[in-house]
Amino acid sequence: MDDVIVKDANGTVLNNGDSVTLTKDLKVKGSSVTLKRGTLIKNIRLTDDPAEIECNADKVKGLVLKTCFLKKA
């Protein structure tokens, strides 16, 4: 997993434990929660897929987000 390079929407390299902000309002499937643009997501975890990260938001736990909607904080 160390050889996978994960980049945000601006091309900045992301690492485990980084903080990111959302660049777009995202509706969470299976929930009535909408994560608003500018929401800070702390302590991300990288996955084997370079286009996705795992994280916990304030209202939703166990999210998988696409990196094209994130920028490093």
CHARMM internal coordinates of N, CA and C (Angstrom, degrees):
IC EDIT
DIST 1 N 1 CA 1.4374
DIST 1 CA 1 C 1.5335
ANGL 1 N 1 CA 1 C 110.89
DIST 1 C 2 N 1.3106
ANGL 1 CA 1 C 2 N 118.29
DIHE 1 N 1 CA 1 C 2 N -15.73
DIST 2 N 2 CA 1.4540
ANGL 1 C 2 N 2 CA 120.97
DIHE 1 CA 1 C 2 N 2 CA -178.43
DIST 2 CA 2 C 1.5261
ANGL 2 N 2 CA 2 C 112.56
DIHE 1 C 2 N 2 CA 2 C -69.50
DIST 2 C 3 N 1.3432
ANGL 2 CA 2 C 3 N 117.43
DIHE 2 N 2 CA 2 C 3 N -23.24
DIST 3 N 3 CA 1.4579
ANGL 2 C 3 N 3 CA 119.83
DIHE 2 CA 2 C 3 N 3 CA -176.90
DIST 3 CA 3 C 1.5281
ANGL 3 N 3 CA 3 C 112.98
DIHE 2 C 3 N 3 CA 3 C -86.35
DIST 3 C 4 N 1.3296
ANGL 3 CA 3 C 4 N 118.46
DIHE 3 N 3 CA 3 C 4 N -2.83
DIST 4 N 4 CA 1.4613
ANGL 3 C 4 N 4 CA 122.48
DIHE 3 CA 3 C 4 N 4 CA 178.21
DIST 4 CA 4 C 1.5282
ANGL 4 N 4 CA 4 C 108.57
DIHE 3 C 4 N 4 CA 4 C -84.33
DIST 4 C 5 N 1.3373
ANGL 4 CA 4 C 5 N 116.74
DIHE 4 N 4 CA 4 C 5 N 123.99
DIST 5 N 5 CA 1.4591
ANGL 4 C 5 N 5 CA 121.67
DIHE 4 CA 4 C 5 N 5 CA 178.42
DIST 5 CA 5 C 1.5226
ANGL 5 N 5 CA 5 C 107.93
DIHE 4 C 5 N 5 CA 5 C -104.19
DIST 5 C 6 N 1.3215
ANGL 5 CA 5 C 6 N 115.73
DIHE 5 N 5 CA 5 C 6 N 120.12
DIST 6 N 6 CA 1.4652
ANGL 5 C 6 N 6 CA 122.57
DIHE 5 CA 5 C 6 N 6 CA -178.53
DIST 6 CA 6 C 1.5167
ANGL 6 N 6 CA 6 C 108.42
DIHE 5 C 6 N 6 CA 6 C -106.00
DIST 6 C 7 N 1.3448
ANGL 6 CA 6 C 7 N 116.50
DIHE 6 N 6 CA 6 C 7 N 128.36
DIST 7 N 7 CA 1.4633
ANGL 6 C 7 N 7 CA 121.10
DIHE 6 CA 6 C 7 N 7 CA -179.15
DIST 7 CA 7 C 1.5206
ANGL 7 N 7 CA 7 C 110.07
DIHE 6 C 7 N 7 CA 7 C -123.16
DIST 7 C 8 N 1.3392
ANGL 7 CA 7 C 8 N 115.76
DIHE 7 N 7 CA 7 C 8 N 149.16
DIST 8 N 8 CA 1.4587
ANGL 7 C 8 N 8 CA 120.59
DIHE 7 CA 7 C 8 N 8 CA 177.27
DIST 8 CA 8 C 1.5251
ANGL 8 N 8 CA 8 C 110.45
DIHE 7 C 8 N 8 CA 8 C -83.65
DIST 8 C 9 N 1.3157
ANGL 8 CA 8 C 9 N 117.27
DIHE 8 N 8 CA 8 C 9 N -171.38
DIST 9 N 9 CA 1.4629
ANGL 8 C 9 N 9 CA 122.03
DIHE 8 CA 8 C 9 N 9 CA -177.03
DIST 9 CA 9 C 1.5302
ANGL 9 N 9 CA 9 C 112.45
DIHE 8 C 9 N 9 CA 9 C -63.95
DIST 9 C 10 N 1.3280
ANGL 9 CA 9 C 10 N 117.74
DIHE 9 N 9 CA 9 C 10 N -25.60
DIST 10 N 10 CA 1.4586
ANGL 9 C 10 N 10 CA 121.84
DIHE 9 CA 9 C 10 N 10 CA -179.79
DIST 10 CA 10 C 1.5252
ANGL 10 N 10 CA 10 C 112.80
DIHE 9 C 10 N 10 CA 10 C -93.24
DIST 10 C 11 N 1.3314
ANGL 10 CA 10 C 11 N 117.75
DIHE 10 N 10 CA 10 C 11 N -2.51
DIST 11 N 11 CA 1.4551
ANGL 10 C 11 N 11 CA 121.10
DIHE 10 CA 10 C 11 N 11 CA 179.80
DIST 11 CA 11 C 1.5167
ANGL 11 N 11 CA 11 C 114.43
DIHE 10 C 11 N 11 CA 11 C 91.55
DIST 11 C 12 N 1.3295
ANGL 11 CA 11 C 12 N 117.99
DIHE 11 N 11 CA 11 C 12 N 7.44
DIST 12 N 12 CA 1.4559
ANGL 11 C 12 N 12 CA 122.41
DIHE 11 CA 11 C 12 N 12 CA 177.93
DIST 12 CA 12 C 1.5252
ANGL 12 N 12 CA 12 C 109.22
DIHE 11 C 12 N 12 CA 12 C -79.50
DIST 12 C 13 N 1.3224
ANGL 12 CA 12 C 13 N 116.93
DIHE 12 N 12 CA 12 C 13 N 136.51
DIST 13 N 13 CA 1.4682
ANGL 12 C 13 N 13 CA 121.73
DIHE 12 CA 12 C 13 N 13 CA -178.79
DIST 13 CA 13 C 1.5247
ANGL 13 N 13 CA 13 C 109.42
DIHE 12 C 13 N 13 CA 13 C -72.54
DIST 13 C 14 N 1.3372
ANGL 13 CA 13 C 14 N 115.98
DIHE 13 N 13 CA 13 C 14 N 133.23
DIST 14 N 14 CA 1.4640
ANGL 13 C 14 N 14 CA 122.50
DIHE 13 CA 13 C 14 N 14 CA 178.18
DIST 14 CA 14 C 1.5218
ANGL 14 N 14 CA 14 C 109.81
DIHE 13 C 14 N 14 CA 14 C -103.60
DIST 14 C 15 N 1.3404
ANGL 14 CA 14 C 15 N 116.03
DIHE 14 N 14 CA 14 C 15 N 146.22
DIST 15 N 15 CA 1.4583
ANGL 14 C 15 N 15 CA 122.72
DIHE 14 CA 14 C 15 N 15 CA 178.05
DIST 15 CA 15 C 1.5199
ANGL 15 N 15 CA 15 C 109.67
DIHE 14 C 15 N 15 CA 15 C -127.23
DIST 15 C 16 N 1.3339
ANGL 15 CA 15 C 16 N 116.88
DIHE 15 N 15 CA 15 C 16 N 163.25
DIST 16 N 16 CA 1.4625
ANGL 15 C 16 N 16 CA 120.90
DIHE 15 CA 15 C 16 N 16 CA 175.30
DIST 16 CA 16 C 1.5212
ANGL 16 N 16 CA 16 C 109.51
DIHE 15 C 16 N 16 CA 16 C -58.31
DIST 16 C 17 N 1.3349
ANGL 16 CA 16 C 17 N 116.59
DIHE 16 N 16 CA 16 C 17 N 136.15
DIST 17 N 17 CA 1.4497
ANGL 16 C 17 N 17 CA 121.84
DIHE 16 CA 16 C 17 N 17 CA 177.89
DIST 17 CA 17 C 1.5084
ANGL 17 N 17 CA 17 C 115.16
DIHE 16 C 17 N 17 CA 17 C 88.70
DIST 17 C 18 N 1.3251
ANGL 17 CA 17 C 18 N 118.83
DIHE 17 N 17 CA 17 C 18 N -3.93
DIST 18 N 18 CA 1.4649
ANGL 17 C 18 N 18 CA 121.50
DIHE 17 CA 17 C 18 N 18 CA 178.25
DIST 18 CA 18 C 1.5234
ANGL 18 N 18 CA 18 C 110.91
DIHE 17 C 18 N 18 CA 18 C -69.34
DIST 18 C 19 N 1.3273
ANGL 18 CA 18 C 19 N 115.21
DIHE 18 N 18 CA 18 C 19 N 163.36
DIST 19 N 19 CA 1.4583
ANGL 18 C 19 N 19 CA 122.24
DIHE 18 CA 18 C 19 N 19 CA 172.23
DIST 19 CA 19 C 1.5203
ANGL 19 N 19 CA 19 C 108.17
DIHE 18 C 19 N 19 CA 19 C -108.55
DIST 19 C 20 N 1.3296
ANGL 19 CA 19 C 20 N 116.44
DIHE 19 N 19 CA 19 C 20 N 140.89
DIST 20 N 20 CA 1.4569
ANGL 19 C 20 N 20 CA 121.84
DIHE 19 CA 19 C 20 N 20 CA 179.70
DIST 20 CA 20 C 1.5227
ANGL 20 N 20 CA 20 C 109.45
DIHE 19 C 20 N 20 CA 20 C -132.68
DIST 20 C 21 N 1.3434
ANGL 20 CA 20 C 21 N 116.38
DIHE 20 N 20 CA 20 C 21 N 160.15
DIST 21 N 21 CA 1.4567
ANGL 20 C 21 N 21 CA 121.62
DIHE 20 CA 20 C 21 N 21 CA 174.09
DIST 21 CA 21 C 1.5209
ANGL 21 N 21 CA 21 C 108.67
DIHE 20 C 21 N 21 CA 21 C -120.42
DIST 21 C 22 N 1.3190
ANGL 21 CA 21 C 22 N 116.17
DIHE 21 N 21 CA 21 C 22 N 151.43
DIST 22 N 22 CA 1.4594
ANGL 21 C 22 N 22 CA 121.74
DIHE 21 CA 21 C 22 N 22 CA 179.20
DIST 22 CA 22 C 1.5197
ANGL 22 N 22 CA 22 C 109.98
DIHE 21 C 22 N 22 CA 22 C -80.46
DIST 22 C 23 N 1.3316
ANGL 22 CA 22 C 23 N 116.44
DIHE 22 N 22 CA 22 C 23 N 141.17
DIST 23 N 23 CA 1.4603
ANGL 22 C 23 N 23 CA 121.26
DIHE 22 CA 22 C 23 N 23 CA 178.65
DIST 23 CA 23 C 1.5229
ANGL 23 N 23 CA 23 C 111.63
DIHE 22 C 23 N 23 CA 23 C -102.41
DIST 23 C 24 N 1.3327
ANGL 23 CA 23 C 24 N 117.75
DIHE 23 N 23 CA 23 C 24 N 0.26
DIST 24 N 24 CA 1.4600
ANGL 23 C 24 N 24 CA 122.47
DIHE 23 CA 23 C 24 N 24 CA -176.80
DIST 24 CA 24 C 1.5233
ANGL 24 N 24 CA 24 C 108.80
DIHE 23 C 24 N 24 CA 24 C -153.87
DIST 24 C 25 N 1.3262
ANGL 24 CA 24 C 25 N 118.03
DIHE 24 N 24 CA 24 C 25 N 148.72
DIST 25 N 25 CA 1.4660
ANGL 24 C 25 N 25 CA 121.33
DIHE 24 CA 24 C 25 N 25 CA 172.34
DIST 25 CA 25 C 1.5232
ANGL 25 N 25 CA 25 C 108.62
DIHE 24 C 25 N 25 CA 25 C -66.84
DIST 25 C 26 N 1.3342
ANGL 25 CA 25 C 26 N 116.89
DIHE 25 N 25 CA 25 C 26 N 130.39
DIST 26 N 26 CA 1.4598
ANGL 25 C 26 N 26 CA 121.54
DIHE 25 CA 25 C 26 N 26 CA -178.21
DIST 26 CA 26 C 1.5171
ANGL 26 N 26 CA 26 C 109.98
DIHE 25 C 26 N 26 CA 26 C -124.04
DIST 26 C 27 N 1.3268
ANGL 26 CA 26 C 27 N 116.92
DIHE 26 N 26 CA 26 C 27 N 127.98
DIST 27 N 27 CA 1.4599
ANGL 26 C 27 N 27 CA 122.00
DIHE 26 CA 26 C 27 N 27 CA 173.15
DIST 27 CA 27 C 1.5213
ANGL 27 N 27 CA 27 C 107.95
DIHE 26 C 27 N 27 CA 27 C -84.75
DIST 27 C 28 N 1.3287
ANGL 27 CA 27 C 28 N 116.54
DIHE 27 N 27 CA 27 C 28 N 136.03
DIST 28 N 28 CA 1.4575
ANGL 27 C 28 N 28 CA 121.89
DIHE 27 CA 27 C 28 N 28 CA -179.68
DIST 28 CA 28 C 1.5118
ANGL 28 N 28 CA 28 C 108.27
DIHE 27 C 28 N 28 CA 28 C -91.61
DIST 28 C 29 N 1.3362
ANGL 28 CA 28 C 29 N 116.46
DIHE 28 N 28 CA 28 C 29 N 121.53
DIST 29 N 29 CA 1.4644
ANGL 28 C 29 N 29 CA 120.59
DIHE 28 CA 28 C 29 N 29 CA 179.91
DIST 29 CA 29 C 1.5229
ANGL 29 N 29 CA 29 C 110.26
DIHE 28 C 29 N 29 CA 29 C -63.67
DIST 29 C 30 N 1.3214
ANGL 29 CA 29 C 30 N 115.88
DIHE 29 N 29 CA 29 C 30 N 140.78
DIST 30 N 30 CA 1.4576
ANGL 29 C 30 N 30 CA 121.18
DIHE 29 CA 29 C 30 N 30 CA 178.57
DIST 30 CA 30 C 1.5174
ANGL 30 N 30 CA 30 C 113.36
DIHE 29 C 30 N 30 CA 30 C 78.33
DIST 30 C 31 N 1.3163
ANGL 30 CA 30 C 31 N 116.40
DIHE 30 N 30 CA 30 C 31 N 10.99
DIST 31 N 31 CA 1.4552
ANGL 30 C 31 N 31 CA 120.72
DIHE 30 CA 30 C 31 N 31 CA -178.34
DIST 31 CA 31 C 1.5294
ANGL 31 N 31 CA 31 C 108.88
DIHE 30 C 31 N 31 CA 31 C -148.35
DIST 31 C 32 N 1.3164
ANGL 31 CA 31 C 32 N 116.36
DIHE 31 N 31 CA 31 C 32 N 162.38
DIST 32 N 32 CA 1.4573
ANGL 31 C 32 N 32 CA 119.72
DIHE 31 CA 31 C 32 N 32 CA 176.88
DIST 32 CA 32 C 1.5261
ANGL 32 N 32 CA 32 C 111.01
DIHE 31 C 32 N 32 CA 32 C -95.02
DIST 32 C 33 N 1.3250
ANGL 32 CA 32 C 33 N 117.01
DIHE 32 N 32 CA 32 C 33 N 8.56
DIST 33 N 33 CA 1.4643
ANGL 32 C 33 N 33 CA 122.68
DIHE 32 CA 32 C 33 N 33 CA -177.10
DIST 33 CA 33 C 1.5268
ANGL 33 N 33 CA 33 C 110.36
DIHE 32 C 33 N 33 CA 33 C -82.38
DIST 33 C 34 N 1.3237
ANGL 33 CA 33 C 34 N 116.20
DIHE 33 N 33 CA 33 C 34 N 137.93
DIST 34 N 34 CA 1.4600
ANGL 33 C 34 N 34 CA 122.21
DIHE 33 CA 33 C 34 N 34 CA 171.83
DIST 34 CA 34 C 1.5246
ANGL 34 N 34 CA 34 C 107.87
DIHE 33 C 34 N 34 CA 34 C -119.85
DIST 34 C 35 N 1.3252
ANGL 34 CA 34 C 35 N 116.23
DIHE 34 N 34 CA 34 C 35 N 123.54
DIST 35 N 35 CA 1.4570
ANGL 34 C 35 N 35 CA 120.73
DIHE 34 CA 34 C 35 N 35 CA 176.02
DIST 35 CA 35 C 1.5283
ANGL 35 N 35 CA 35 C 108.03
DIHE 34 C 35 N 35 CA 35 C -84.17
DIST 35 C 36 N 1.3107
ANGL 35 CA 35 C 36 N 116.75
DIHE 35 N 35 CA 35 C 36 N 123.07
DIST 36 N 36 CA 1.4651
ANGL 35 C 36 N 36 CA 122.33
DIHE 35 CA 35 C 36 N 36 CA -174.47
DIST 36 CA 36 C 1.5279
ANGL 36 N 36 CA 36 C 111.52
DIHE 35 C 36 N 36 CA 36 C -82.98
DIST 36 C 37 N 1.3232
ANGL 36 CA 36 C 37 N 114.54
DIHE 36 N 36 CA 36 C 37 N 154.10
DIST 37 N 37 CA 1.4572
ANGL 36 C 37 N 37 CA 121.71
DIHE 36 CA 36 C 37 N 37 CA 176.04
DIST 37 CA 37 C 1.5256
ANGL 37 N 37 CA 37 C 109.20
DIHE 36 C 37 N 37 CA 37 C -59.02
DIST 37 C 38 N 1.3261
ANGL 37 CA 37 C 38 N 116.92
DIHE 37 N 37 CA 37 C 38 N 135.60
DIST 38 N 38 CA 1.4588
ANGL 37 C 38 N 38 CA 121.59
DIHE 37 CA 37 C 38 N 38 CA -179.44
DIST 38 CA 38 C 1.5157
ANGL 38 N 38 CA 38 C 113.95
DIHE 37 C 38 N 38 CA 38 C 92.79
DIST 38 C 39 N 1.3333
ANGL 38 CA 38 C 39 N 117.84
DIHE 38 N 38 CA 38 C 39 N -3.82
DIST 39 N 39 CA 1.4581
ANGL 38 C 39 N 39 CA 121.19
DIHE 38 CA 38 C 39 N 39 CA 178.52
DIST 39 CA 39 C 1.5263
ANGL 39 N 39 CA 39 C 109.63
DIHE 38 C 39 N 39 CA 39 C -64.39
DIST 39 C 40 N 1.3232
ANGL 39 CA 39 C 40 N 117.02
DIHE 39 N 39 CA 39 C 40 N 132.36
DIST 40 N 40 CA 1.4586
ANGL 39 C 40 N 40 CA 122.22
DIHE 39 CA 39 C 40 N 40 CA 179.66
DIST 40 CA 40 C 1.5211
ANGL 40 N 40 CA 40 C 109.12
DIHE 39 C 40 N 40 CA 40 C -88.44
DIST 40 C 41 N 1.3165
ANGL 40 CA 40 C 41 N 116.05
DIHE 40 N 40 CA 40 C 41 N 126.70
DIST 41 N 41 CA 1.4592
ANGL 40 C 41 N 41 CA 123.03
DIHE 40 CA 40 C 41 N 41 CA 175.67
DIST 41 CA 41 C 1.5193
ANGL 41 N 41 CA 41 C 106.98
DIHE 40 C 41 N 41 CA 41 C -112.49
DIST 41 C 42 N 1.3294
ANGL 41 CA 41 C 42 N 116.97
DIHE 41 N 41 CA 41 C 42 N 119.66
DIST 42 N 42 CA 1.4617
ANGL 41 C 42 N 42 CA 121.57
DIHE 41 CA 41 C 42 N 42 CA -176.75
DIST 42 CA 42 C 1.5226
ANGL 42 N 42 CA 42 C 110.65
DIHE 41 C 42 N 42 CA 42 C -101.90
DIST 42 C 43 N 1.3130
ANGL 42 CA 42 C 43 N 115.09
DIHE 42 N 42 CA 42 C 43 N 155.02
DIST 43 N 43 CA 1.4657
ANGL 42 C 43 N 43 CA 123.59
DIHE 42 CA 42 C 43 N 43 CA 170.97
DIST 43 CA 43 C 1.5298
ANGL 43 N 43 CA 43 C 112.53
DIHE 42 C 43 N 43 CA 43 C 56.63
DIST 43 C 44 N 1.3282
ANGL 43 CA 43 C 44 N 116.50
DIHE 43 N 43 CA 43 C 44 N 61.47
DIST 44 N 44 CA 1.4649
ANGL 43 C 44 N 44 CA 120.76
DIHE 43 CA 43 C 44 N 44 CA 179.67
DIST 44 CA 44 C 1.5246
ANGL 44 N 44 CA 44 C 110.15
DIHE 43 C 44 N 44 CA 44 C -76.16
DIST 44 C 45 N 1.3367
ANGL 44 CA 44 C 45 N 115.47
DIHE 44 N 44 CA 44 C 45 N 159.86
DIST 45 N 45 CA 1.4633
ANGL 44 C 45 N 45 CA 122.65
DIHE 44 CA 44 C 45 N 45 CA 175.64
DIST 45 CA 45 C 1.5205
ANGL 45 N 45 CA 45 C 108.22
DIHE 44 C 45 N 45 CA 45 C -125.13
DIST 45 C 46 N 1.3174
ANGL 45 CA 45 C 46 N 116.59
DIHE 45 N 45 CA 45 C 46 N 131.85
DIST 46 N 46 CA 1.4531
ANGL 45 C 46 N 46 CA 121.05
DIHE 45 CA 45 C 46 N 46 CA 179.92
DIST 46 CA 46 C 1.5207
ANGL 46 N 46 CA 46 C 110.07
DIHE 45 C 46 N 46 CA 46 C -79.01
DIST 46 C 47 N 1.3334
ANGL 46 CA 46 C 47 N 116.78
DIHE 46 N 46 CA 46 C 47 N 152.53
DIST 47 N 47 CA 1.4602
ANGL 46 C 47 N 47 CA 122.78
DIHE 46 CA 46 C 47 N 47 CA 176.82
DIST 47 CA 47 C 1.5218
ANGL 47 N 47 CA 47 C 108.54
DIHE 46 C 47 N 47 CA 47 C -115.49
DIST 47 C 48 N 1.3189
ANGL 47 CA 47 C 48 N 116.69
DIHE 47 N 47 CA 47 C 48 N 179.55
DIST 48 N 48 CA 1.4619
ANGL 47 C 48 N 48 CA 121.14
DIHE 47 CA 47 C 48 N 48 CA 177.19
DIST 48 CA 48 C 1.5254
ANGL 48 N 48 CA 48 C 111.57
DIHE 47 C 48 N 48 CA 48 C -69.92
DIST 48 C 49 N 1.3195
ANGL 48 CA 48 C 49 N 116.99
DIHE 48 N 48 CA 48 C 49 N -22.41
DIST 49 N 49 CA 1.4618
ANGL 48 C 49 N 49 CA 122.66
DIHE 48 CA 48 C 49 N 49 CA 179.20
DIST 49 CA 49 C 1.5287
ANGL 49 N 49 CA 49 C 109.09
DIHE 48 C 49 N 49 CA 49 C -89.15
DIST 49 C 50 N 1.3361
ANGL 49 CA 49 C 50 N 119.17
DIHE 49 N 49 CA 49 C 50 N 120.24
DIST 50 N 50 CA 1.4675
ANGL 49 C 50 N 50 CA 120.23
DIHE 49 CA 49 C 50 N 50 CA -178.31
DIST 50 CA 50 C 1.5305
ANGL 50 N 50 CA 50 C 113.98
DIHE 49 C 50 N 50 CA 50 C -68.96
DIST 50 C 51 N 1.3242
ANGL 50 CA 50 C 51 N 118.55
DIHE 50 N 50 CA 50 C 51 N -7.71
DIST 51 N 51 CA 1.4631
ANGL 50 C 51 N 51 CA 121.34
DIHE 50 CA 50 C 51 N 51 CA 179.70
DIST 51 CA 51 C 1.5233
ANGL 51 N 51 CA 51 C 112.48
DIHE 50 C 51 N 51 CA 51 C -97.82
DIST 51 C 52 N 1.3505
ANGL 51 CA 51 C 52 N 118.84
DIHE 51 N 51 CA 51 C 52 N 2.39
DIST 52 N 52 CA 1.4614
ANGL 51 C 52 N 52 CA 121.48
DIHE 51 CA 51 C 52 N 52 CA -176.70
DIST 52 CA 52 C 1.5181
ANGL 52 N 52 CA 52 C 111.48
DIHE 51 C 52 N 52 CA 52 C -137.39
DIST 52 C 53 N 1.3472
ANGL 52 CA 52 C 53 N 115.27
DIHE 52 N 52 CA 52 C 53 N 150.45
DIST 53 N 53 CA 1.4634
ANGL 52 C 53 N 53 CA 122.39
DIHE 52 CA 52 C 53 N 53 CA 172.19
DIST 53 CA 53 C 1.5193
ANGL 53 N 53 CA 53 C 108.80
DIHE 52 C 53 N 53 CA 53 C -131.87
DIST 53 C 54 N 1.3205
ANGL 53 CA 53 C 54 N 116.50
DIHE 53 N 53 CA 53 C 54 N 158.55
DIST 54 N 54 CA 1.4596
ANGL 53 C 54 N 54 CA 122.23
DIHE 53 CA 53 C 54 N 54 CA 174.30
DIST 54 CA 54 C 1.5239
ANGL 54 N 54 CA 54 C 108.16
DIHE 53 C 54 N 54 CA 54 C -106.45
DIST 54 C 55 N 1.3400
ANGL 54 CA 54 C 55 N 116.17
DIHE 54 N 54 CA 54 C 55 N 145.11
DIST 55 N 55 CA 1.4585
ANGL 54 C 55 N 55 CA 119.48
DIHE 54 CA 54 C 55 N 55 CA -179.64
DIST 55 CA 55 C 1.5184
ANGL 55 N 55 CA 55 C 110.59
DIHE 54 C 55 N 55 CA 55 C -162.19
DIST 55 C 56 N 1.3219
ANGL 55 CA 55 C 56 N 115.27
DIHE 55 N 55 CA 55 C 56 N 173.95
DIST 56 N 56 CA 1.4562
ANGL 55 C 56 N 56 CA 123.17
DIHE 55 CA 55 C 56 N 56 CA 173.09
DIST 56 CA 56 C 1.5208
ANGL 56 N 56 CA 56 C 107.56
DIHE 55 C 56 N 56 CA 56 C -123.42
DIST 56 C 57 N 1.3190
ANGL 56 CA 56 C 57 N 116.58
DIHE 56 N 56 CA 56 C 57 N 129.76
DIST 57 N 57 CA 1.4692
ANGL 56 C 57 N 57 CA 121.43
DIHE 56 CA 56 C 57 N 57 CA 174.48
DIST 57 CA 57 C 1.5280
ANGL 57 N 57 CA 57 C 108.00
DIHE 56 C 57 N 57 CA 57 C -99.60
DIST 57 C 58 N 1.3285
ANGL 57 CA 57 C 58 N 116.48
DIHE 57 N 57 CA 57 C 58 N 175.67
DIST 58 N 58 CA 1.4631
ANGL 57 C 58 N 58 CA 120.34
DIHE 57 CA 57 C 58 N 58 CA -178.65
DIST 58 CA 58 C 1.5218
ANGL 58 N 58 CA 58 C 112.26
DIHE 57 C 58 N 58 CA 58 C -59.68
DIST 58 C 59 N 1.3309
ANGL 58 CA 58 C 59 N 116.94
DIHE 58 N 58 CA 58 C 59 N -43.09
DIST 59 N 59 CA 1.4605
ANGL 58 C 59 N 59 CA 121.07
DIHE 58 CA 58 C 59 N 59 CA -174.05
DIST 59 CA 59 C 1.5277
ANGL 59 N 59 CA 59 C 113.39
DIHE 58 C 59 N 59 CA 59 C -100.03
DIST 59 C 60 N 1.3434
ANGL 59 CA 59 C 60 N 117.73
DIHE 59 N 59 CA 59 C 60 N -19.10
DIST 60 N 60 CA 1.4645
ANGL 59 C 60 N 60 CA 121.22
DIHE 59 CA 59 C 60 N 60 CA -173.88
DIST 60 CA 60 C 1.5251
ANGL 60 N 60 CA 60 C 109.40
DIHE 59 C 60 N 60 CA 60 C -129.29
DIST 60 C 61 N 1.3137
ANGL 60 CA 60 C 61 N 116.15
DIHE 60 N 60 CA 60 C 61 N 130.66
DIST 61 N 61 CA 1.4602
ANGL 60 C 61 N 61 CA 120.93
DIHE 60 CA 60 C 61 N 61 CA 178.99
DIST 61 CA 61 C 1.5284
ANGL 61 N 61 CA 61 C 109.43
DIHE 60 C 61 N 61 CA 61 C -104.58
DIST 61 C 62 N 1.3163
ANGL 61 CA 61 C 62 N 117.28
DIHE 61 N 61 CA 61 C 62 N 147.73
DIST 62 N 62 CA 1.4559
ANGL 61 C 62 N 62 CA 122.32
DIHE 61 CA 61 C 62 N 62 CA 175.66
DIST 62 CA 62 C 1.5167
ANGL 62 N 62 CA 62 C 114.18
DIHE 61 C 62 N 62 CA 62 C 74.60
DIST 62 C 63 N 1.3195
ANGL 62 CA 62 C 63 N 117.90
DIHE 62 N 62 CA 62 C 63 N 40.47
DIST 63 N 63 CA 1.4605
ANGL 62 C 63 N 63 CA 121.54
DIHE 62 CA 62 C 63 N 63 CA 179.32
DIST 63 CA 63 C 1.5206
ANGL 63 N 63 CA 63 C 111.41
DIHE 62 C 63 N 63 CA 63 C -82.58
DIST 63 C 64 N 1.3131
ANGL 63 CA 63 C 64 N 115.94
DIHE 63 N 63 CA 63 C 64 N 148.32
DIST 64 N 64 CA 1.4565
ANGL 63 C 64 N 64 CA 122.70
DIHE 63 CA 63 C 64 N 64 CA 168.35
DIST 64 CA 64 C 1.5218
ANGL 64 N 64 CA 64 C 105.88
DIHE 63 C 64 N 64 CA 64 C -119.52
DIST 64 C 65 N 1.3372
ANGL 64 CA 64 C 65 N 116.33
DIHE 64 N 64 CA 64 C 65 N 119.08
DIST 65 N 65 CA 1.4527
ANGL 64 C 65 N 65 CA 121.57
DIHE 64 CA 64 C 65 N 65 CA -176.53
DIST 65 CA 65 C 1.5176
ANGL 65 N 65 CA 65 C 111.06
DIHE 64 C 65 N 65 CA 65 C -116.36
DIST 65 C 66 N 1.3215
ANGL 65 CA 65 C 66 N 116.31
DIHE 65 N 65 CA 65 C 66 N 147.47
DIST 66 N 66 CA 1.4620
ANGL 65 C 66 N 66 CA 122.76
DIHE 65 CA 65 C 66 N 66 CA 175.23
DIST 66 CA 66 C 1.5214
ANGL 66 N 66 CA 66 C 108.67
DIHE 65 C 66 N 66 CA 66 C -78.03
DIST 66 C 67 N 1.3249
ANGL 66 CA 66 C 67 N 116.72
DIHE 66 N 66 CA 66 C 67 N 137.82
DIST 67 N 67 CA 1.4606
ANGL 66 C 67 N 67 CA 120.99
DIHE 66 CA 66 C 67 N 67 CA -177.79
DIST 67 CA 67 C 1.5304
ANGL 67 N 67 CA 67 C 112.55
DIHE 66 C 67 N 67 CA 67 C -70.78
DIST 67 C 68 N 1.3287
ANGL 67 CA 67 C 68 N 118.42
DIHE 67 N 67 CA 67 C 68 N -17.22
DIST 68 N 68 CA 1.4646
ANGL 67 C 68 N 68 CA 120.00
DIHE 67 CA 67 C 68 N 68 CA 179.15
DIST 68 CA 68 C 1.5243
ANGL 68 N 68 CA 68 C 112.59
DIHE 67 C 68 N 68 CA 68 C -70.52
DIST 68 C 69 N 1.3445
ANGL 68 CA 68 C 69 N 118.33
DIHE 68 N 68 CA 68 C 69 N -10.66
DIST 69 N 69 CA 1.4625
ANGL 68 C 69 N 69 CA 122.84
DIHE 68 CA 68 C 69 N 69 CA 178.09
DIST 69 CA 69 C 1.5223
ANGL 69 N 69 CA 69 C 112.02
DIHE 68 C 69 N 69 CA 69 C -107.19
DIST 69 C 70 N 1.3336
ANGL 69 CA 69 C 70 N 118.00
DIHE 69 N 69 CA 69 C 70 N 14.28
DIST 70 N 70 CA 1.4675
ANGL 69 C 70 N 70 CA 121.87
DIHE 69 CA 69 C 70 N 70 CA -175.22
DIST 70 CA 70 C 1.5111
ANGL 70 N 70 CA 70 C 111.34
DIHE 69 C 70 N 70 CA 70 C -126.18
DIST 70 C 71 N 1.3371
ANGL 70 CA 70 C 71 N 116.00
DIHE 70 N 70 CA 70 C 71 N 152.77
DIST 71 N 71 CA 1.4514
ANGL 70 C 71 N 71 CA 120.97
DIHE 70 CA 70 C 71 N 71 CA 167.84
DIST 71 CA 71 C 1.5205
ANGL 71 N 71 CA 71 C 107.82
DIHE 70 C 71 N 71 CA 71 C -137.16
DIST 71 C 72 N 1.3255
ANGL 71 CA 71 C 72 N 116.12
DIHE 71 N 71 CA 71 C 72 N 146.60
DIST 72 N 72 CA 1.4546
ANGL 71 C 72 N 72 CA 120.97
DIHE 71 CA 71 C 72 N 72 CA -177.49
DIST 72 CA 72 C 1.5210
ANGL 72 N 72 CA 72 C 110.27
DIHE 71 C 72 N 72 CA 72 C -66.32
DIST 72 C 73 N 1.3273
ANGL 72 CA 72 C 73 N 115.98
DIHE 72 N 72 CA 72 C 73 N 136.28
DIST 73 N 73 CA 1.4656
ANGL 72 C 73 N 73 CA 120.91
DIHE 72 CA 72 C 73 N 73 CA -177.80
DIST 73 CA 73 C 1.5135
ANGL 73 N 73 CA 73 C 110.93
DIHE 72 C 73 N 73 CA 73 C -86.81
END
COOR INIT
IC SEED 1 N 1 CA 1 C
IC BUILD
